[in-house]
Amino acid sequence: MASRMYEFRVDGQLPEHALDTIGDMRVEDVPPGLILQGEVIDESHLHGIIAQLQAFGLSLVSAQPMPE
C-alpha cells in the first residue's frame, strides 16, 4: 500500500488532549461527529489510526481513501 490521503468520519468529539496525538490530520467539526483527513502511510498506520480513534471513544462511521 502506497501512502495515500484518507477521510475518516466518526461519531463523537475528540477530547482536548487528543488533538495533539492525532498528528497533522485536518479535523472538521460536523455535529454530531467529525471528519478527519490526513495521510496514511501503510496498512499498519491505517489500523493504528482506527484503534486510536476507538480508544478516544469515537465510533468509526467510515474510512476511505480520498480521490487523487
PDB file of N, CA, C and O in Angstrom:
ATOM      1  N   MET A   1       0.859  -1.181   0.000  1.00  0.00           N
ATOM      2  CA  MET A   1       0.000   0.000   0.000  1.00  0.00           C
ATOM      3  C   MET A   1       0.899   1.236   0.000  1.00  0.00           C
ATOM      4  O   MET A   1       1.726   1.406   0.896  1.00  0.00           O
ATOM      5  N   ALA A   2       0.742   2.069  -0.972  1.00  0.00           N
ATOM      6  CA  ALA A   2       1.491   3.333  -1.044  1.00  0.00           C
ATOM      7  C   ALA A   2       0.793   4.381  -0.179  1.00  0.00           C
ATOM      8  O   ALA A   2      -0.400   4.268   0.102  1.00  0.00           O
ATOM      9  N   SER A   3       1.529   5.381   0.233  1.00  0.00           N
ATOM     10  CA  SER A   3       0.989   6.471   1.021  1.00  0.00           C
ATOM     11  C   SER A   3      -0.192   7.105   0.278  1.00  0.00           C
ATOM     12  O   SER A   3      -0.131   7.336  -0.930  1.00  0.00           O
ATOM     13  N   ARG A   4      -1.266   7.382   1.028  1.00  0.00           N
ATOM     14  CA  ARG A   4      -2.474   7.908   0.406  1.00  0.00           C
ATOM     15  C   ARG A   4      -3.251   8.759   1.401  1.00  0.00           C
ATOM     16  O   ARG A   4      -3.193   8.511   2.605  1.00  0.00           O
ATOM     17  N   MET A   5      -3.976   9.757   0.913  1.00  0.00           N
ATOM     18  CA  MET A   5      -4.829  10.578   1.766  1.00  0.00           C
ATOM     19  C   MET A   5      -6.127   9.816   2.048  1.00  0.00           C
ATOM     20  O   MET A   5      -6.718   9.210   1.154  1.00  0.00           O
ATOM     21  N   TYR A   6      -6.554   9.861   3.316  1.00  0.00           N
ATOM     22  CA  TYR A   6      -7.773   9.181   3.746  1.00  0.00           C
ATOM     23  C   TYR A   6      -8.701  10.168   4.425  1.00  0.00           C
ATOM     24  O   TYR A   6      -8.276  11.192   4.960  1.00  0.00           O
ATOM     25  N   GLU A   7      -9.989   9.827   4.386  1.00  0.00           N
ATOM     26  CA  GLU A   7     -11.002  10.570   5.127  1.00  0.00           C
ATOM     27  C   GLU A   7     -11.657   9.614   6.111  1.00  0.00           C
ATOM     28  O   GLU A   7     -12.113   8.533   5.737  1.00  0.00           O
ATOM     29  N   PHE A   8     -11.698  10.026   7.372  1.00  0.00           N
ATOM     30  CA  PHE A   8     -12.336   9.255   8.434  1.00  0.00           C
ATOM     31  C   PHE A   8     -13.520  10.047   8.943  1.00  0.00           C
ATOM     32  O   PHE A   8     -13.398  11.228   9.269  1.00  0.00           O
ATOM     33  N   ARG A   9     -14.675   9.387   9.010  1.00  0.00           N
ATOM     34  CA  ARG A   9     -15.869  10.016   9.581  1.00  0.00           C
ATOM     35  C   ARG A   9     -16.190   9.270  10.871  1.00  0.00           C
ATOM     36  O   ARG A   9     -16.265   8.042  10.895  1.00  0.00           O
ATOM     37  N   VAL A  10     -16.378  10.043  11.949  1.00  0.00           N
ATOM     38  CA  VAL A  10     -16.630   9.437  13.250  1.00  0.00           C
ATOM     39  C   VAL A  10     -17.798  10.129  13.931  1.00  0.00           C
ATOM     40  O   VAL A  10     -18.091  11.294  13.663  1.00  0.00           O
ATOM     41  N   ASP A  11     -18.460   9.395  14.815  1.00  0.00           N
ATOM     42  CA  ASP A  11     -19.472   9.966  15.703  1.00  0.00           C
ATOM     43  C   ASP A  11     -18.790  10.267  17.017  1.00  0.00           C
ATOM     44  O   ASP A  11     -18.068   9.430  17.558  1.00  0.00           O
ATOM     45  N   GLY A  12     -19.017  11.451  17.526  1.00  0.00           N
ATOM     46  CA  GLY A  12     -18.420  11.851  18.796  1.00  0.00           C
ATOM     47  C   GLY A  12     -17.444  12.998  18.590  1.00  0.00           C
ATOM     48  O   GLY A  12     -17.198  13.430  17.464  1.00  0.00           O
ATOM     49  N   GLN A  13     -16.899  13.477  19.684  1.00  0.00           N
ATOM     50  CA  GLN A  13     -15.971  14.602  19.665  1.00  0.00           C
ATOM     51  C   GLN A  13     -14.650  14.195  20.315  1.00  0.00           C
ATOM     52  O   GLN A  13     -14.630  13.406  21.260  1.00  0.00           O
ATOM     53  N   LEU A  14     -13.569  14.730  19.807  1.00  0.00           N
ATOM     54  CA  LEU A  14     -12.249  14.466  20.379  1.00  0.00           C
ATOM     55  C   LEU A  14     -12.069  15.267  21.656  1.00  0.00           C
ATOM     56  O   LEU A  14     -12.425  16.444  21.712  1.00  0.00           O
ATOM     57  N   PRO A  15     -11.513  14.625  22.688  1.00  0.00           N
ATOM     58  CA  PRO A  15     -11.157  15.400  23.876  1.00  0.00           C
ATOM     59  C   PRO A  15     -10.030  16.381  23.521  1.00  0.00           C
ATOM     60  O   PRO A  15      -9.278  16.147  22.575  1.00  0.00           O
ATOM     61  N   GLU A  16      -9.919  17.463  24.271  1.00  0.00           N
ATOM     62  CA  GLU A  16      -8.906  18.494  24.001  1.00  0.00           C
ATOM     63  C   GLU A  16      -7.504  17.899  23.869  1.00  0.00           C
ATOM     64  O   GLU A  16      -6.778  18.227  22.930  1.00  0.00           O
ATOM     65  N   HIS A  17      -7.121  17.028  24.802  1.00  0.00           N
ATOM     66  CA  HIS A  17      -5.760  16.471  24.788  1.00  0.00           C
ATOM     67  C   HIS A  17      -5.504  15.577  23.579  1.00  0.00           C
ATOM     68  O   HIS A  17      -4.349  15.320  23.239  1.00  0.00           O
ATOM     69  N   ALA A  18      -6.546  15.107  22.935  1.00  0.00           N
ATOM     70  CA  ALA A  18      -6.398  14.186  21.800  1.00  0.00           C
ATOM     71  C   ALA A  18      -5.946  14.894  20.534  1.00  0.00           C
ATOM     72  O   ALA A  18      -5.374  14.260  19.647  1.00  0.00           O
ATOM     73  N   LEU A  19      -6.188  16.187  20.434  1.00  0.00           N
ATOM     74  CA  LEU A  19      -5.809  16.908  19.222  1.00  0.00           C
ATOM     75  C   LEU A  19      -4.313  16.842  18.964  1.00  0.00           C
ATOM     76  O   LEU A  19      -3.884  16.817  17.810  1.00  0.00           O
ATOM     77  N   ASP A  20      -3.519  16.814  20.016  1.00  0.00           N
ATOM     78  CA  ASP A  20      -2.065  16.728  19.866  1.00  0.00           C
ATOM     79  C   ASP A  20      -1.617  15.348  19.402  1.00  0.00           C
ATOM     80  O   ASP A  20      -0.562  15.220  18.781  1.00  0.00           O
ATOM     81  N   THR A  21      -2.382  14.340  19.688  1.00  0.00           N
ATOM     82  CA  THR A  21      -1.952  12.974  19.391  1.00  0.00           C
ATOM     83  C   THR A  21      -2.368  12.474  18.012  1.00  0.00           C
ATOM     84  O   THR A  21      -1.912  11.413  17.586  1.00  0.00           O
ATOM     85  N   ILE A  22      -3.214  13.204  17.312  1.00  0.00           N
ATOM     86  CA  ILE A  22      -3.658  12.711  16.002  1.00  0.00           C
ATOM     87  C   ILE A  22      -2.776  13.192  14.862  1.00  0.00           C
ATOM     88  O   ILE A  22      -3.088  12.981  13.690  1.00  0.00           O
ATOM     89  N   GLY A  23      -1.682  13.837  15.213  1.00  0.00           N
ATOM     90  CA  GLY A  23      -0.722  14.235  14.186  1.00  0.00           C
ATOM     91  C   GLY A  23      -1.199  15.410  13.368  1.00  0.00           C
ATOM     92  O   GLY A  23      -1.835  16.332  13.880  1.00  0.00           O
ATOM     93  N   ASP A  24      -0.882  15.363  12.079  1.00  0.00           N
ATOM     94  CA  ASP A  24      -1.186  16.504  11.213  1.00  0.00           C
ATOM     95  C   ASP A  24      -2.477  16.315  10.424  1.00  0.00           C
ATOM     96  O   ASP A  24      -2.599  16.795   9.297  1.00  0.00           O
ATOM     97  N   MET A  25      -3.435  15.616  11.019  1.00  0.00           N
ATOM     98  CA  MET A  25      -4.720  15.438  10.346  1.00  0.00           C
ATOM     99  C   MET A  25      -5.542  16.715  10.453  1.00  0.00           C
ATOM    100  O   MET A  25      -5.514  17.418  11.463  1.00  0.00           O
ATOM    101  N   ARG A  26      -6.268  16.988   9.390  1.00  0.00           N
ATOM    102  CA  ARG A  26      -7.207  18.112   9.388  1.00  0.00           C
ATOM    103  C   ARG A  26      -8.502  17.622  10.032  1.00  0.00           C
ATOM    104  O   ARG A  26      -9.015  16.563   9.671  1.00  0.00           O
ATOM    105  N   VAL A  27      -9.022  18.379  10.971  1.00  0.00           N
ATOM    106  CA  VAL A  27     -10.236  17.996  11.705  1.00  0.00           C
ATOM    107  C   VAL A  27     -11.328  19.010  11.406  1.00  0.00           C
ATOM    108  O   VAL A  27     -11.142  20.217  11.561  1.00  0.00           O
ATOM    109  N   GLU A  28     -12.476  18.490  10.974  1.00  0.00           N
ATOM    110  CA  GLU A  28     -13.630  19.345  10.691  1.00  0.00           C
ATOM    111  C   GLU A  28     -14.786  18.892  11.574  1.00  0.00           C
ATOM    112  O   GLU A  28     -15.159  17.719  11.565  1.00  0.00           O
ATOM    113  N   ASP A  29     -15.342  19.811  12.325  1.00  0.00           N
ATOM    114  CA  ASP A  29     -16.456  19.519  13.220  1.00  0.00           C
ATOM    115  C   ASP A  29     -17.753  19.545  12.423  1.00  0.00           C
ATOM    116  O   ASP A  29     -18.145  20.588  11.898  1.00  0.00           O
ATOM    117  N   VAL A  30     -18.415  18.397  12.333  1.00  0.00           N
ATOM    118  CA  VAL A  30     -19.701  18.280  11.644  1.00  0.00           C
ATOM    119  C   VAL A  30     -20.660  17.517  12.567  1.00  0.00           C
ATOM    120  O   VAL A  30     -20.834  16.306  12.428  1.00  0.00           O
ATOM    121  N   PRO A  31     -21.284  18.242  13.517  1.00  0.00           N
ATOM    122  CA  PRO A  31     -22.119  17.575  14.511  1.00  0.00           C
ATOM    123  C   PRO A  31     -23.068  16.567  13.882  1.00  0.00           C
ATOM    124  O   PRO A  31     -23.677  16.859  12.853  1.00  0.00           O
ATOM    125  N   PRO A  32     -23.204  15.401  14.473  1.00  0.00           N
ATOM    126  CA  PRO A  32     -22.748  15.019  15.804  1.00  0.00           C
ATOM    127  C   PRO A  32     -21.353  14.403  15.825  1.00  0.00           C
ATOM    128  O   PRO A  32     -21.001  13.735  16.797  1.00  0.00           O
ATOM    129  N   GLY A  33     -20.564  14.601  14.806  1.00  0.00           N
ATOM    130  CA  GLY A  33     -19.255  13.950  14.764  1.00  0.00           C
ATOM    131  C   GLY A  33     -18.186  14.813  14.157  1.00  0.00           C
ATOM    132  O   GLY A  33     -18.240  16.042  14.206  1.00  0.00           O
ATOM    133  N   LEU A  34     -17.201  14.133  13.576  1.00  0.00           N
ATOM    134  CA  LEU A  34     -16.041  14.798  12.993  1.00  0.00           C
ATOM    135  C   LEU A  34     -15.672  14.147  11.674  1.00  0.00           C
ATOM    136  O   LEU A  34     -15.967  12.977  11.432  1.00  0.00           O
ATOM    137  N   ILE A  35     -15.018  14.933  10.824  1.00  0.00           N
ATOM    138  CA  ILE A  35     -14.353  14.406   9.637  1.00  0.00           C
ATOM    139  C   ILE A  35     -12.874  14.696   9.826  1.00  0.00           C
ATOM    140  O   ILE A  35     -12.484  15.842  10.053  1.00  0.00           O
ATOM    141  N   LEU A  36     -12.053  13.660   9.731  1.00  0.00           N
ATOM    142  CA  LEU A  36     -10.604  13.812   9.825  1.00  0.00           C
ATOM    143  C   LEU A  36     -10.010  13.408   8.491  1.00  0.00           C
ATOM    144  O   LEU A  36     -10.402  12.398   7.906  1.00  0.00           O
ATOM    145  N   GLN A  37      -9.074  14.191   8.018  1.00  0.00           N
ATOM    146  CA  GLN A  37      -8.412  13.889   6.751  1.00  0.00           C
ATOM    147  C   GLN A  37      -6.908  13.981   6.956  1.00  0.00           C
ATOM    148  O   GLN A  37      -6.400  14.921   7.569  1.00  0.00           O
ATOM    149  N   GLY A  38      -6.209  12.984   6.429  1.00  0.00           N
ATOM    150  CA  GLY A  38      -4.767  13.006   6.544  1.00  0.00           C
ATOM    151  C   GLY A  38      -4.126  11.873   5.784  1.00  0.00           C
ATOM    152  O   GLY A  38      -4.799  10.987   5.257  1.00  0.00           O
ATOM    153  N   GLU A  39      -2.800  11.921   5.739  1.00  0.00           N
ATOM    154  CA  GLU A  39      -2.033  10.922   5.010  1.00  0.00           C
ATOM    155  C   GLU A  39      -1.912   9.638   5.812  1.00  0.00           C
ATOM    156  O   GLU A  39      -1.618   9.662   7.007  1.00  0.00           O
ATOM    157  N   VAL A  40      -2.141   8.527   5.146  1.00  0.00           N
ATOM    158  CA  VAL A  40      -1.958   7.199   5.724  1.00  0.00           C
ATOM    159  C   VAL A  40      -0.794   6.555   4.975  1.00  0.00           C
ATOM    160  O   VAL A  40      -0.831   6.406   3.753  1.00  0.00           O
ATOM    161  N   ILE A  41       0.230   6.179   5.722  1.00  0.00           N
ATOM    162  CA  ILE A  41       1.466   5.679   5.124  1.00  0.00           C
ATOM    163  C   ILE A  41       1.327   4.254   4.605  1.00  0.00           C
ATOM    164  O   ILE A  41       1.757   3.940   3.495  1.00  0.00           O
ATOM    165  N   ASP A  42       0.721   3.396   5.422  1.00  0.00           N
ATOM    166  CA  ASP A  42       0.573   1.989   5.040  1.00  0.00           C
ATOM    167  C   ASP A  42      -0.584   1.379   5.835  1.00  0.00           C
ATOM    168  O   ASP A  42      -1.240   2.063   6.621  1.00  0.00           O
ATOM    169  N   GLU A  43      -0.822   0.095   5.619  1.00  0.00           N
ATOM    170  CA  GLU A  43      -1.957  -0.571   6.261  1.00  0.00           C
ATOM    171  C   GLU A  43      -1.834  -0.580   7.781  1.00  0.00           C
ATOM    172  O   GLU A  43      -2.834  -0.428   8.484  1.00  0.00           O
ATOM    173  N   SER A  44      -0.632  -0.754   8.288  1.00  0.00           N
ATOM    174  CA  SER A  44      -0.403  -0.738   9.729  1.00  0.00           C
ATOM    175  C   SER A  44      -0.765   0.635  10.310  1.00  0.00           C
ATOM    176  O   SER A  44      -1.375   0.720  11.376  1.00  0.00           O
ATOM    177  N   HIS A  45      -0.394   1.687   9.617  1.00  0.00           N
ATOM    178  CA  HIS A  45      -0.723   3.046  10.045  1.00  0.00           C
ATOM    179  C   HIS A  45      -2.238   3.245  10.050  1.00  0.00           C
ATOM    180  O   HIS A  45      -2.779   3.853  10.974  1.00  0.00           O
ATOM    181  N   LEU A  46      -2.923   2.740   9.029  1.00  0.00           N
ATOM    182  CA  LEU A  46      -4.381   2.831   8.943  1.00  0.00           C
ATOM    183  C   LEU A  46      -5.036   2.176  10.154  1.00  0.00           C
ATOM    184  O   LEU A  46      -5.920   2.760  10.781  1.00  0.00           O
ATOM    185  N   HIS A  47      -4.600   0.963  10.476  1.00  0.00           N
ATOM    186  CA  HIS A  47      -5.173   0.250  11.626  1.00  0.00           C
ATOM    187  C   HIS A  47      -4.863   0.979  12.930  1.00  0.00           C
ATOM    188  O   HIS A  47      -5.687   0.992  13.845  1.00  0.00           O
ATOM    189  N   GLY A  48      -3.684   1.584  13.019  1.00  0.00           N
ATOM    190  CA  GLY A  48      -3.319   2.346  14.209  1.00  0.00           C
ATOM    191  C   GLY A  48      -4.199   3.566  14.403  1.00  0.00           C
ATOM    192  O   GLY A  48      -4.606   3.871  15.524  1.00  0.00           O
ATOM    193  N   ILE A  49      -4.494   4.265  13.318  1.00  0.00           N
ATOM    194  CA  ILE A  49      -5.375   5.437  13.400  1.00  0.00           C
ATOM    195  C   ILE A  49      -6.765   5.018  13.863  1.00  0.00           C
ATOM    196  O   ILE A  49      -7.355   5.662  14.730  1.00  0.00           O
ATOM    197  N   ILE A  50      -7.282   3.946  13.288  1.00  0.00           N
ATOM    198  CA  ILE A  50      -8.613   3.456  13.667  1.00  0.00           C
ATOM    199  C   ILE A  50      -8.633   3.068  15.138  1.00  0.00           C
ATOM    200  O   ILE A  50      -9.579   3.406  15.849  1.00  0.00           O
ATOM    201  N   ALA A  51      -7.606   2.366  15.606  1.00  0.00           N
ATOM    202  CA  ALA A  51      -7.528   1.962  17.015  1.00  0.00           C
ATOM    203  C   ALA A  51      -7.462   3.183  17.923  1.00  0.00           C
ATOM    204  O   ALA A  51      -8.076   3.200  18.990  1.00  0.00           O
ATOM    205  N   GLN A  52      -6.721   4.202  17.505  1.00  0.00           N
ATOM    206  CA  GLN A  52      -6.603   5.416  18.301  1.00  0.00           C
ATOM    207  C   GLN A  52      -7.947   6.140  18.408  1.00  0.00           C
ATOM    208  O   GLN A  52      -8.308   6.623  19.481  1.00  0.00           O
ATOM    209  N   LEU A  53      -8.674   6.216  17.316  1.00  0.00           N
ATOM    210  CA  LEU A  53      -9.991   6.854  17.344  1.00  0.00           C
ATOM    211  C   LEU A  53     -10.929   6.100  18.287  1.00  0.00           C
ATOM    212  O   LEU A  53     -11.678   6.716  19.046  1.00  0.00           O
ATOM    213  N   GLN A  54     -10.888   4.782  18.239  1.00  0.00           N
ATOM    214  CA  GLN A  54     -11.729   3.976  19.123  1.00  0.00           C
ATOM    215  C   GLN A  54     -11.318   4.136  20.579  1.00  0.00           C
ATOM    216  O   GLN A  54     -12.171   4.139  21.466  1.00  0.00           O
ATOM    217  N   ALA A  55     -10.009   4.270  20.835  1.00  0.00           N
ATOM    218  CA  ALA A  55      -9.517   4.467  22.197  1.00  0.00           C
ATOM    219  C   ALA A  55     -10.026   5.786  22.784  1.00  0.00           C
ATOM    220  O   ALA A  55     -10.172   5.905  24.000  1.00  0.00           O
ATOM    221  N   PHE A  56     -10.294   6.770  21.935  1.00  0.00           N
ATOM    222  CA  PHE A  56     -10.851   8.046  22.386  1.00  0.00           C
ATOM    223  C   PHE A  56     -12.363   7.977  22.533  1.00  0.00           C
ATOM    224  O   PHE A  56     -12.994   8.986  22.851  1.00  0.00           O
ATOM    225  N   GLY A  57     -12.960   6.808  22.309  1.00  0.00           N
ATOM    226  CA  GLY A  57     -14.397   6.638  22.480  1.00  0.00           C
ATOM    227  C   GLY A  57     -15.221   7.070  21.284  1.00  0.00           C
ATOM    228  O   GLY A  57     -16.432   7.259  21.399  1.00  0.00           O
ATOM    229  N   LEU A  58     -14.576   7.229  20.131  1.00  0.00           N
ATOM    230  CA  LEU A  58     -15.287   7.628  18.925  1.00  0.00           C
ATOM    231  C   LEU A  58     -15.753   6.400  18.154  1.00  0.00           C
ATOM    232  O   LEU A  58     -15.035   5.402  18.095  1.00  0.00           O
ATOM    233  N   SER A  59     -16.924   6.458  17.573  1.00  0.00           N
ATOM    234  CA  SER A  59     -17.428   5.381  16.725  1.00  0.00           C
ATOM    235  C   SER A  59     -17.082   5.681  15.278  1.00  0.00           C
ATOM    236  O   SER A  59     -17.494   6.708  14.739  1.00  0.00           O
ATOM    237  N   LEU A  60     -16.335   4.799  14.651  1.00  0.00           N
ATOM    238  CA  LEU A  60     -15.947   4.980  13.248  1.00  0.00           C
ATOM    239  C   LEU A  60     -17.151   4.730  12.355  1.00  0.00           C
ATOM    240  O   LEU A  60     -17.758   3.661  12.411  1.00  0.00           O
ATOM    241  N   VAL A  61     -17.497   5.706  11.539  1.00  0.00           N
ATOM    242  CA  VAL A  61     -18.604   5.593  10.588  1.00  0.00           C
ATOM    243  C   VAL A  61     -18.052   5.102   9.251  1.00  0.00           C
ATOM    244  O   VAL A  61     -18.613   4.199   8.632  1.00  0.00           O
ATOM    245  N   SER A  62     -16.934   5.713   8.809  1.00  0.00           N
ATOM    246  CA  SER A  62     -16.317   5.281   7.566  1.00  0.00           C
ATOM    247  C   SER A  62     -14.849   5.701   7.532  1.00  0.00           C
ATOM    248  O   SER A  62     -14.439   6.668   8.174  1.00  0.00           O
ATOM    249  N   ALA A  63     -14.081   4.946   6.767  1.00  0.00           N
ATOM    250  CA  ALA A  63     -12.678   5.264   6.494  1.00  0.00           C
ATOM    251  C   ALA A  63     -12.446   4.909   5.042  1.00  0.00           C
ATOM    252  O   ALA A  63     -12.560   3.749   4.647  1.00  0.00           O
ATOM    253  N   GLN A  64     -12.118   5.919   4.248  1.00  0.00           N
ATOM    254  CA  GLN A  64     -11.951   5.639   2.824  1.00  0.00           C
ATOM    255  C   GLN A  64     -10.859   6.524   2.228  1.00  0.00           C
ATOM    256  O   GLN A  64     -10.647   7.653   2.670  1.00  0.00           O
ATOM    257  N   PRO A  65     -10.168   5.990   1.215  1.00  0.00           N
ATOM    258  CA  PRO A  65      -9.166   6.797   0.548  1.00  0.00           C
ATOM    259  C   PRO A  65      -9.839   7.939  -0.217  1.00  0.00           C
ATOM    260  O   PRO A  65     -10.939   7.782  -0.747  1.00  0.00           O
ATOM    261  N   MET A  66      -9.175   9.067  -0.265  1.00  0.00           N
ATOM    262  CA  MET A  66      -9.699  10.213  -0.998  1.00  0.00           C
ATOM    263  C   MET A  66      -9.244  10.124  -2.455  1.00  0.00           C
ATOM    264  O   MET A  66      -8.172   9.588  -2.740  1.00  0.00           O
ATOM    265  N   PRO A  67     -10.045  10.641  -3.365  1.00  0.00           N
ATOM    266  CA  PRO A  67      -9.636  10.636  -4.767  1.00  0.00           C
ATOM    267  C   PRO A  67      -8.338  11.424  -4.943  1.00  0.00           C
ATOM    268  O   PRO A  67      -8.106  12.429  -4.270  1.00  0.00           O
ATOM    269  N   GLU A  68      -7.506  10.949  -5.855  1.00  0.00           N
ATOM    270  CA  GLU A  68      -6.229  11.622  -6.080  1.00  0.00           C
ATOM    271  C   GLU A  68      -6.364  12.801  -6.997  1.00  0.00           C
ATOM    272  O   GLU A  68      -5.376  13.475  -7.286  1.00  0.00           O
TER     273      GLU A  68
END
